Amino acid sequence: MPFRSIGPSLMSGRIADIAVHPTAPGTWYVAVGSGGVWKTTNAGTTWTPLFDDQTSYSIGEITLDPTNPDVVWVGTGENVSGRHVGWGDGVYRSRDAGRTWQRMGLPRSEHIGRILIDPRDGNRILVAAEGPLWAAGGERGVYRSTDGGTTWTPVLQIDENTGVTDLEFDPSNPDIVYAAAYQRRRHVWGFLAGGPGSGLWKSVDNGKTWRRLKTGLPGGDMGKIGLAVTPADPARVYATIEAGEEERGFYRSRDRGESWERQNDYISGGTGPHYYQELEASPLDADRVYQMDVFLHVTRNGGATMETLETGHDKHSDNHALWIDPANGDHLLVGTDAGLYETFDEGRTFRHFPNLPVPQIYKVALSNREPFFDVLIGLQDQGTLHGPSRTLNMDGIRNQDWYVPLGADGYGVAFDPRDPDLLYLMWQEGMLYRRDRRNEEALMIRPQPAEGDAPERWNWDAPLLVSPHRPDRIYYGSQRVWQSDDRGDSWTPISGDLTDGRNRYEQKFFGRVWSVDALHDNGAMSKYATTTAISESPLREGTLTVGTDDGLVQVTTDGGRSWRRTTALPLPALSFVNDVEMSLHDADTLYVAADNHKTGDFTPYLFESTDLGRTWRSMAGDLPPGAIVWALQQDHLQPDLFFAGTERGLFVSPDRGAHWLKLGGLPTIPFRDVKLHRRDNDLVGATFGRGVYVLDDYTPLRSLTAGAKALADEGTLFPIRDAWWFVPWQPGQAPGRPELGSDDFTAANPPHGALFTYHLRETPATARETRKRDEKALRGKGADISFPGFDRLRAEALETDPKVLLIVSDAAGRKVRWIEGPAREGLHRVSWDLRGPVPDPVELDPPAFRAPWEAPPTGPLVAPGRYTAELVLVTAGGARSLGAAQSFEVKPVPNLPPGTDPAAVAAFQGETAEAARRLEAAKGELGRLKDRLRSLRATLGETPKADPALHAALDTVSRTLADLDRRVNGDPIRQALEEPEAPSIGERIGAIRNGHWQTRQMPTATQRRDLAIATAGLDALEHDLKALIAGDLAKLEEAFAAAGAPWIP
């Protein structure tokens, strides 16, 4: 069962690095911060993901070997040190331009800052490993390889807490290398952005040995340092240095790093220097240097002054990567939090590439809109997006189908369950809004503390819940839980502080508590000691559970009047509770997903309590290491069936967490949120780097639960979801909107119509396959293999392959359609387009080219109503049913004009289809007769005994045939002269098919009249055609036979 990506690609996602092929300027490689590696060979017109099958999705660095640009090096583990960042598992190499990859080592580095390849020898490589962000140790520092990455030597190691974030060669001498050391540590409670280990280092022997640079540099603690060099003046080295207020800023060296001068006090800001703080120097102008920041900055005088490069209105903010065209310094590629941009005028104007579907999503909500539910997603730095899960058009989900109802960063989202146009959405730290799509106005509804109350502490991603019992009631969490019974107009706190209330500045970094004046960088992260998840039992109103960012789970059974801290939850201290869920089947059962990765512990923690938190059991089962559970969902029909969105993908458990199966067909990517649409049985996963994926109708997965026998049977057709009756409309001039070009991004709808899912226990074998299997077994035993006999071999040669058919019948038992599916073992899906069979002749040799407006022929719409599908296996032994038939409803989308009778519409199209079938039969017979007459005329010259009067008889039959053909196909003389003519039978039927078969509206009076005229014309035509065949043509053929004419084909 394939997953379906629905994008969005409207604003793409965070780009960490860019590499451009030096001799093929249209070939670009893009490292997506948490979306793998992508490649274009046509300057961004189309993109191909290259890293989907590798074990890491988080990318920090991409480098092309200057001695062979088809050798691509990738450093995994993004290097921005953000609160949301993923981690990697080392460095990778491709020798074939990204088609295949090898992991080349440093698996414990977790975050790679830079890879340098010696331009004289591609086997000599230097790697800047930042090392683990959340714990000491790992592989950090500078690593050197002289054998193409087969082995690595640590050549610069400072201490267990300090790595290296940047490296630069001297452009004129690769033996001179500069390194920026970086000491940093992030935990849930805060980020310490620097320390005494940070600093600048230099090597003069290609990285074998190093010494620290000090002259003119800050004497106190430093944080992230970005470096740049330029071939325009190789003696110059630039550095942007995070440090204390008196020492931080932009530094320049004129003597290859031996001494430094502070040019200004500017460093990257916004989310914090750790998120940007990278430099790129112009290869042509030694004084021009660009700095990554919220907005791009540039110095044109070697750092004496800095200015904002861009207006801020032509591209997204938050810049992370920059490529400068070595042949044109005004041509730049810029990687941002909203994807890739290109400028040819050094930032005055930009072009965006909205065809990279790599957004990072935190939370997802699903509406109850009919016919198809909406999707609301909160995204990293792209606000909140709203879009459809599928559309009524034939192309799919376009970028223009998404829009941004709220900016900034997007987090918790919800729909009013009764009104899909009423949205709850927020930006960071609790800024909650209610938006009405009817007027597109948003009202802030964040609760405020009463006078005298303690300040509210909001998580960056504050928990939000619409009560399953009262749709006007919403719950919202700071350090306490708030309740509103009027959709956020007024609020009441229903708890006290549910956390331990720790002060973040009293917590440890690097094993001790640091001064409040240290390089703490908490400007763009959550307050600490906050609630993180809320759930209310759908079975018992007022029973709620709440999780916190300091590892606590609290329960109330009386709507918040009293709370109880759960006990014995086997979590490490200060773990982060990612999700809490109350059972859909038992009011005393709850589930907790937590993680402790921000102390370096990547163990998945998932628990169930059946007594409201008094005792617990692990549900982590056989989840692999690193599969941190971000979100959990329980099936509403099968209590033991669970879905988990994890850091390592999407998993399903059929046995309440004892075992987990990873769902395939997805790229390597974390799923930060998962929702089940319980009306449609769709599984919706929100990824952190590849957008939204939908598994349409996951019903067959219920067969995995204990006691399900479907997979053991020879064949099973699973329950079929009701199908919506509509005609997909065409949004462009032709299907696929070719006028938009190849760079248009459109995500696919599911197949239109009814979706059939079936399972075959084994592949049906032909007699030949059975014989060969038996002979293989005999050969393995060394036994004789008997000659099968000619009769058996002859039968084998004539046997056709087995077929699987889905036979669809209406409520009266009439068969309306056969759908053929794969006859192979396993799970399969096919669809029925809710139409009858095509009345046209089957195309045995479809054309190699078909214009976009020349769609393959379709059949007539069937009427809404009850239908049944049966799974049938056809073999040489006959046809037989497998498993039970399944019934389903075909329902009209409720947008029909008043007075529409769907049954009458379908009946009229059925009558038209029958007329079209008769028409095609008549056309075929006329064509056959024309060929027959040509053969007769050619044969007459080889029949000397024939009466010459047969020439006139042939002409008479030809004239009669031409008259019949003109009634069917029109007047060829008037057509050749482009003159109007009266409609032929074929034109009348064709006009009805073209004008009515793509709508569910009632036929017009003109169409009804045309069908009546065409039907009467067919009646007369068939009569006259039979008369011709039985009369003049038969006499003509008798005369030829009497004259001894050769055989006539």
VOSEFI-287564 format. One record per residue (C-alpha): y, z, x. Coordinates in steps of 0.05 Angstrom, whole numbers, plus 32768, in hexadecimal, padded with zeros to 4 digits. Each point is the difference from the previous one (the first is absolute). Layout:
BEGIN
YZX...
//
This chain:
BEGIN
800080008000803E7FE9802480408028800580407FDC7FEE804080098027803D7FFF7FD48033800880378039800D7FFD801E7FD78038804680047FE58018802C803A7FC37FFB802E7FF8803E802C800F802080437FFB7FD3803D7FF18024804180017FC8803380077FB480087FE27FD0803380107FB680037FD67FCC802480297FE8803C7FED7FB67FF97FF17FFC7FB6803F801C7FE17FE57FFD7FB97FC7802F8011801380497FF47FD8803F80008019803B7FD87FE880478007800680237FBD800B804A80077FC880117FD07FE67FBC7FEA7FDC7FE1803B80127FC2802880187FBF7FE0800A7FBA801D80267FC37FED7FFB7FBB802180387FE27FD6803A802F800D7FF2802D7FC57FF07FCC7FCA7FBB801E7FF97FDE803D801E7FB9801480117FE8804880097FD9800780417FEC804980027FE0800D7FBC7FBB800D801D8015802E80397FFC804B7FFC804A800E800480387FE97FD3803A8024802280207FD4803580358012803380017FC780327FED7FB7800880057FD980417FEC7FBB80177FE47FF6804580367FD980267FCA7FDD80297FDA7FEA7FC1802380097FBD7FBF7FF97FDA7FEE8045801B801E80327FD08004804B800C800A80327FC88010804980067FEB80277FC28022803E7FE580487FF57FEC8033801E802F803680187FCF7FE780497FFA801180027FB67FE780327FCD7FD67FC97FE07FE67FDC803D7FB77FEE800B7FDB800380417FD97FCE802A7FC27FFD802A80167FDD804080107FBB80197FE27FBE7FEA7FFC7FBB80207FF57FBB7FE37FEF7FC6802E80067FCC7FCA804580087FE27FEB80367FCF7FC17FE37FE27FD38036801E800E8043801F7FE3803280328013804980038011800C80498005804B80058030803C7FFC7FE480157FBC80208046800580467FE6800C800E7FFD7FB580467FE1800B80107FC7802F80497FF480147FFC7FC3802D7FD17FD1802480177FDA803E7FD87FC7802080107FEC8046801C7FB87FFD7FDD7FF280437FBB80177FEA7FE9800A7FB87FCB80318015803480338015801780277FC4802A803E7FF47FFD80277FBF803280357FE87FD780317FD8802A80327FD77FC180287FF17FF2802A7FC2803D80107FD57FE3803E7FDF7FD9802280387FFB8008804B7FD27FD8802D7FE47FBC7FF380107FC5802C804A8000800F802B7FE580387FFB7FBE80257FBD7FDF80097FF27FC6802F7FCA7FCC80027FF37FCC80357FC37FE17FDF801C7FE77FBE7FF680427FDC7FB7800C8010801380418023803F802A7FFF801F80308032803280357FEA803A7FF580318036802B7FE07FEB803F7FDD803580367FF67FE080357FD47FD680087FC2803C7FFA7FD280267FC680207FF07FB77FFC80257FC0801080247FD87FCA801D7FC580267FF57FD6803F80277FC880207FF37FD3803C80397FEE802E80097FB77FEA80037FE880477FC9802C801D7FC6801A7FD67FEF80328035803C80287FE87FF180227FBD802880317FD67FE180317FD0801D802C7FC97FD980417FF9800180207FBB7FEF80477FEB7FFD80097FB47FD780247FCC7FFE7FFA7FB57FE280307FCE800680087FB580398032800A802A7FD88030800A7FD0803A801380168045801B7FBF801D80028010804A7FF68030803880018007804C7FC97FCD8009802B7FC67FE880237FD7803580027FC080297FCF7FEC80367FFC7FC680317FC87FDE802780097FCF80397FB77FEE80077FF07FE17FBD7FF280437FE07FD1801E8032802E803A8011803E801C7FDE803C802C800D8030801F7FCE80487FE77FFC803780347FF980437FEA801D80337FFB7FC87FCD800E7FC98001803C7FD07FEB8041801F7FE980207FBF7FC77FEF7FD17FFB7FB77FEC7FDE7FDE7FC57FF17FB67FF5801A7FCF803380057FB57FF880047FD2803C80187FB9800C80077FD2803C801B7FBA80057FF17FC4802C804B7FF27FFD8008803B80327FBD801F80158023803A8022801980197FBD7FD780317FD6801780197FBD7FE8803F7FDD801080207FBD7FF0804A80077FF780357FCA80188043801B803080387FF080447FEF7FE48022800280447FCE7FD480247FE27FCF7FCE80177FB87FFE7FFC7FBB801F7FF57FFE804B80037FC980337FE77FF98047801A7FCA802F7FCE801080397FBC7FF87FE07FFF80467FE380138028803E804080197FE0801A80007FB9804280027FDA800980177FB980267FC87FDD8008801F7FBB7FE280367FD37FDE7FD17FCE7FB780087FEF7FD87FE67FC58008802B7FC27FEA7FFC7FB77FB980187FFC8007801880477FFE7FE180467FB480037FFF7FFF7FCC7FC9802A7FCC8027801D800C80467FE97FBE801E80297FCF80297FFD7FB6800B802D7FE0803580177FB87FFD7FDC7FD58033803F7FD78008803980327FFF7FF8803E802A803480267FD97FE17FF47FBB7FCE80347FE87FE6800C7FB97FEA80437FE67FD0800C7FC6801D802F7FCC800C80047FB5802E7FC5800D7FFB7FD5803E80318013803680177FD8803B8028800A803F80217FC3801F801D8025803C7FC68024801F8005803D7FD3804A800F800580037FF87FB57FCD7FF87FC9800B7FDA7FBF7FD87FF37FC17FE47FBA80047FF37FF37FB7802680087FBF7FC880287FE080027FD27FC37FD67FC680197FC1802380157FDB80417FF88011803B802B7FD18028802F7FF57FD1803A7FC48009802E7FF37FBF8026802A7FC7801C7FEE7FBF802280367FD880237FF57FB5800880027FF5804C801E7FBB7FF4803480157FCC801B80468002801B7FFB7FB97FBA7FF37FE47FE080437FF07FC3801A7FDB800980467FE57FCA802E7FE6801680347FCC7FE4802F7FCC80037FC67FD07FDF7FCB802A80167FC9802E80447FDE8003801A7FC5802880477FF08015801C7FC480258047801C80067FF3804480207FFE80277FBF80387FE17FD77FCC7FE47FD07FB6800E7FF77FC27FE07FE27FCB802F7FE37FB57FF17FFF7FE9801A7FBC7FB97FE7800A7FE3803A80297FDF802F7FCD80018040802A802680367FDA7FEF8049800B7FF480237FBE7FFD804B7FF47FF380057FB67FED7FD37FC6800480087FB47FE47FD47FC9801E7FF37FBB7FDC7FF57FBE80247FBF7FF17FD87FCB7FDC7FE37FCF800F80058013804980178041801F803C8006802F7FFE801D80458035802F801B7FFE8010804A8027802C803080087FE08044801480148046804A7FED80087FFD7FCC7FC9800D802C7FC47FD77FFA7FC17FE47FBD7FE97FEA7FEC7FBA7FD37FC57FF37FC67FE67FD67FB6800A800E7FF77FB87FE8802A7FCD7FDC7FFB7FD07FC680117FC5802C7FCE7FD48023801A800B80477FFA804C8006802E80388016803E7FE4802280338024802A80317FF87FC87FD280267FD1801080408028804280248000801E803F801E801380347FCB80138034803580127FFB804A7FFA802B803E7FB88017800D7FD280007FC47FCE80377FF27FE3801F7FC180007FD27FC37FEB80057FB780047FDB7FBE800C801F7FBC7FBA7FF67FE3801D7FE87FBD80387FD5801B7FF37FD2803C804A7FF3800780108049800F7FF5800F804A8002803F802A800E7FF3804980208021803C801A7FFA80457FF4803180378006804B7FFA7FFC80047FB580367FD17FE87FDE7FF37FBD80197FCB7FCE7FED7FE87FBB800C7FB67FF77FFF7FD87FC07FEF7FB8800C80217FEA7FBF8044800C801E7FEC800980498026804180047FE7803B8028801080497FF47FF6803580357FD680387FE37FF0802B803C7FFE80497FED8033802E80207FF9804A8010802680317FD6803B8025801D7FE48035802F7FBC7FDE80097FE67FEF8045800B7FB880167FCB7FCF7FEA7FD47FE580377FE97FB97FEF7FC97FDB802280127FBA80187FCD7FEA7FCC800980337FC87FC780067FCE800B7FE57FBA7FD380027FC380067FEA7FB77FD780307FD67FC17FE17FE2800C802A7FC2804A7FF67FF1801F7FBF80188046801D7FFF7FEA8038802F80067FF4804B7FF1802E803A80247FFC80437FF78028803F802F801D80357FE68041801D7FF580127FB77FEB7FD97FC380327FE87FCD7FF17FEC7FB980287FD47FD17FEE7FF47FB780367FCC7FF47FF17FCD8036802B80218034803F800F7FD97FF5804A800A7FD28028802D7FDF804480047FDE801C803E7FBA80167FEE7FEE801F8043801D8024803A7FF87FE980487FB87FE7800480027FF7804C800080338038804A7FF1800B7FFC7FF9804B803E7FEE80287FF37FBF802680298018803C7FD1803B80097FC27FD380077FE27FEA804280067FC080277FDA7FF680417FE280447FF6804080287FF7803E80097FD6803D7FDA801A804A800E7FFC80247FE77FC3802B7FD980327FC47FD9801B7FF97FB67FEF7FE9800D7FB980057FC17FD67FF780147FB780357FD37FE17FD07FCF7FE07FC6802A7FEA7FEB80317FCA801880457FF87FC7802E80127FD8802E7FD37FFF7FD37FC37FD17FEC7FC97FDE7FBD800B7FD17FF37FC47FFB80147FB77FCA7FF57FCD7FF580187FB87FBD80027FDE7FFB7FC97FCC7FCF802D7FDB802880407FFD804B80007FFA8024802F802F7FCA8002803580217FE6803F7FF17FFF804980327FF780387FF87FF0804A8032800E803880117FE680457FEA8042801F7FB97FFD7FE8800280277FBF7FE37FF07FBB801A80267FC47FE580017FB9801C80147FBC7FDC80007FBD803A80167FD680347FCB800C801F8022803C800A80467FE67FD1801980367FE57FDF803F7FC4800F802B7FF87FEB80497FBB7FE280087FD3802280327FCB7FEC803280197FB880067FE37FEC8044803E7FDE801A8020800B8045804080287FFB803E7FD97FEE7FDB7FC27FEA80247FCF7FD37FE57FF87FB980037FB67FF17FE580017FBA7FE7802E7FCA7FDC7FE77FC27FE680247FC37FBD7FE77FE77FFF7FCF7FC67FBF801F7FE78004804C800B803F802A7FF87FEA803280367FF47FCC803680337FE8803280017FD6803F802A8007803F800C7FCC80378022801B803E800B7FEC8048801180218042800E7FC2802A8045801980137FDF8033802D7FD17FCA801D7FC6800F7FD07FE97FBF7FDF7FC880207FD77FFE7FEA7FB68008803D7FD37FEA7FF77FB87FE980387FD27FE9800F7FB9800580427FDC7FDE800B7FBD802080447FF4804A7FF080088002800D804A7FD6803F80087FC97FDC80257FFD7FBC80227FD17FCB8019800F7FC6802E80007FBA7FE3800E7FDE80437FB67FEE80057FF87FC7803280487FEA8003800B7FE88048802D8026803180497FED7FF67FF67FF07FB68036802F7FEA7FFF80037FB480457FEF7FE47FED7FF97FB77FC5800C7FD17FEE7FE57FBC7FC780117FD27FE27FCE7FD0800D80117FB77FB97FED7FE97FD38013803A8010804780187FDE7FF5804380257FC08012803C800A802E80307FD3802680248017803E803B7FE080227FFB8011804A801E7FF080437FC27FD5800D7FFF7FD97FC07FE980077FB87FBF80257FF27FD5800C7FC37FCF80387FF57FCA7FFA7FCA7FE880488009803C802D7FFF80107FFB80497FBB8008801E80037FB9801980397FCE80077FFE7FB48003803A7FD9801D80177FC97FD280007FBD8024802B7FC27FFD803E8026801880267FFF80427FFF803D802D803780287FDE800C80467FE48004800A7FB5803580357FF47FF780007FB47FCB7FEB7FCE80057FFB7FB47FCD7FEC7FCB801A7FDB7FC37FD480207FCD800D7FCE7FC97FF17FC3802A7FCF8020803180287FE5803B80028022804480457FFC8020800A801480498043800880227FFA7FF2804B802E80168037800D7FBC801E7FE07FCA7FD5801C800B7FBB7FD8800A7FC07FB87FEC7FF47FDE7FFC7FBC7FB680017FF27FFE7FE17FBB7FCF80247FD27FD9802E802D7FCE800F7FC87FC47FE88029800C803780337FEA80327FCB7FBB7FE5800B8000802280447FFD80457FE17FC0802880007FCE7FE87FCC80207FBB7FF87FC87FCC800180297FC17FFC7FF97FEF804A7FB480097FFD7FF67FCE7FC77FF37FB7800F80437FED7FE3803880257FDC803E7FE87FDC803280398000802D80137FC580387FCE7FF6804880137FF880247FE47FC480267FC0801180477FEE7FEE800A7FBE7FDB803C7FDA801B80127FC18024801B800A804780447FE0800580197FD68039803D801D802380107FC4802C80007FB57FF87FB68000800F7FCA8034800B800980248042804B7FF280007FFC7FCC8039804C7FF97FFD8006804480227FDC7FEC80407FC98020802980268040800F800080167FB77FD980417FF57FDA80077FC07FC780317FF67FC57FEB7FD57FF280147FB97FB8800F7FF07FDA7FC57FE380197FF17FBA7FD480137FC67FC2802B7FFC7FE4801C80407FB4800480067FE0802C80357FB57FFD800C7FCE801880337FC07FDE80197FCE802C80237FE77FC6802A800D7FB6800B7FD27FD67FD37FD37FD6802D7FE87FB97FF67FB77FED800980117FE480458024803F80157FC6802B7FE77FCE7FD580278029800380408008804C7FF97FB580087FF87FF27FD1803A80308027802D7FD8803F7FF17FBF7FDD8011801D7FE680408016804580137FB880177FF87FE57FC580287FDA7FE77FC37FF17FB97FEA80327FDE7FD27FDF7FD47FCD801B7FBB7FEE8021800A7FBB7FE97FBE7FE480287FC27FEC800880157FB8802180418014802D7FDE803380137FCC7FCC801080377FCE80298024803480287FC2800E80117FF87FB7801180497FF2804A800F7FF680208040801A8001803C7FD2803F80097FD68022803C7FE180247FF47FBF802D802C7FD77FF77FE67FBA803980127FD17FF580037FB58030800F7FC87FF880347FC97FD57FD07FD77FD17FF5803B80197FBA800F7FFF7FF0804A80467FED80167FFC7FFB804C7FD28004803C801D801C80417FD87FF6803F8000803780357FE2800B80457FB4800880007FFF8030803B7FEF80498006803980307FFA803D800A7FD480257FC47FE6803B7FF07FD480107FC27FD880337FF47FC980057FDA7FBF80437FE27FEF7FF8800C7FB57FF97FB57FF37FC97FD47FE87FE07FCB802B80297FC6801A7FF77FC37FD4800C7FD0803A7FC87FE2802A7FEB802D803A80207FEC80427FC57FF6803080307FEB8037804280247FF8803A7FDD8022801180158046804980067FEC801C80177FBE804A80057FF3801680477FEC80127FE97FBA7FBB7FE17FF87FD9803D7FEC7FB57FFB7FF67FEF7FF67FB67FF4803E7FD57FDE800D7FBE801E801A7FBF801280497FF57FCD802A7FDB8017802E7FCA800B804B800C7FC6802B7FE87FBF801E80167FD67FDD80357FC0800E80257FEA7FEC80457FB87FFB80177FE77FFC80487FCC7FC980057FD67FEC803D7FE87FB880017FC77FEE802F7FC77FCF80027FDB802F7FD380347FFC7FC9803C80287FE97FFF804A7FF2803280377FF1800D80378032801580447FE68027800D7FC180367FD37FE48047801C7FFF80337FF87FC9804B7FFF8007803E7FF17FD980317FC7800C8044801B7FEA80407FD87FF7803B8016802B8030801B7FCB80377FCC800B7FEC7FCB7FCE80347FE37FD07FFE801D7FBA7FCF7FDC7FD37FD27FEA80387FB77FFC7FEC7FD9800280417FBF7FE97FDE80247FC47FE4801D7FF080447FBC800380217FE17FD77FC780347FC980087FF57FFE804B7FB57FFD7FF4800A7FC57FD1802B7FDF80347FCA800C80357FCC7FDF7FD4802F7FC47FF6800A7FFE804C7FB58002800B7FF77FC57FD1803A7FDC80217FE1800880457FBE7FE87FE680227FC37FE380257FF380417FBF800580257FDD7FCF7FD2803A7FCF80047FFD8004804C7FB67FF37FFE80097FC47FD380367FE3802D7FD18005803B7FC97FE07FD5802C7FC67FEE80147FF580487FB77FFE80137FF07FD07FC780397FD180147FEA800180487FB77FF57FEC80117FC47FD4800C7FD5803E7FB9800F80177FE17FEE7FBD7FFB7FB47FFD7FD87FFF7FBF803780257FDB802B7FDE7FCB80477FF5801D801A801A7FBD7FEE8045801A80427FFE8026802580007FBE7FD380367FE5800F802B803C804A7FF67FF57FFA80157FB77FDC804080138033800D8037803A7FF97FCE7FDE80307FD07FF48032803980487FFA80178017800F7FB97FD5803F7FFE80198015804580497FF67FE97FF3802F7FC57FE780348030802C7FF8803E803C7FD87FE9801B7FBB800B7FFA7FED804A80327FC77FF98038802C7FE47FEE8036803380057FCF803A80467FEC7FE8801480497FF5800C7FF27FB67FF580337FC97FC27FFC7FD57FE180247FC57FD7803D80157FB77FF1800E7FC7802E7FEC7FFD801A8047804C800C80027FFF80287FC07FC6802D8017801E80068045804380157FE47FDE80377FD87FD98019803D803D7FFF802D802E801D7FCB7FD580347FDE7FC98016802E80308028802B8019802A7FC67FE5802F7FCB80347FEA7FCD7FEE7FDE7FBF7FFA7FB58006803B7FD87FE77FFD7FD37FC480067FC5802F7FC4801780287FD7800A7FC280127FBB7FE77FF17FE180447FBB802180017FF27FE57FBA80167FBA80157FD8800480407FC280197FDD80047FC97FCC800B7FCE80397FC2801A80247FD77FFA7FC180147FB77FF97FF97FF3804B7FBA801C80037FEC7FD57FC4801D7FC1801E7FE2800F80447FBB80087FE3800A7FC17FD980137FDA803F7FC4801A80267FCF7FF37FC9801F7FBD7FEC80237FCE802E7FEC802280417FB780067FEC7FFF7FB67FEC80207FEE80427FCC802680277FC87FE17FD8801B7FBB801180028011804A7FB880197FFD7FEA7FC17FDB80207FD580367FD980258037803C8023801F7FF4802E803C7FFC804B7FF2804480197FED801480468017
//
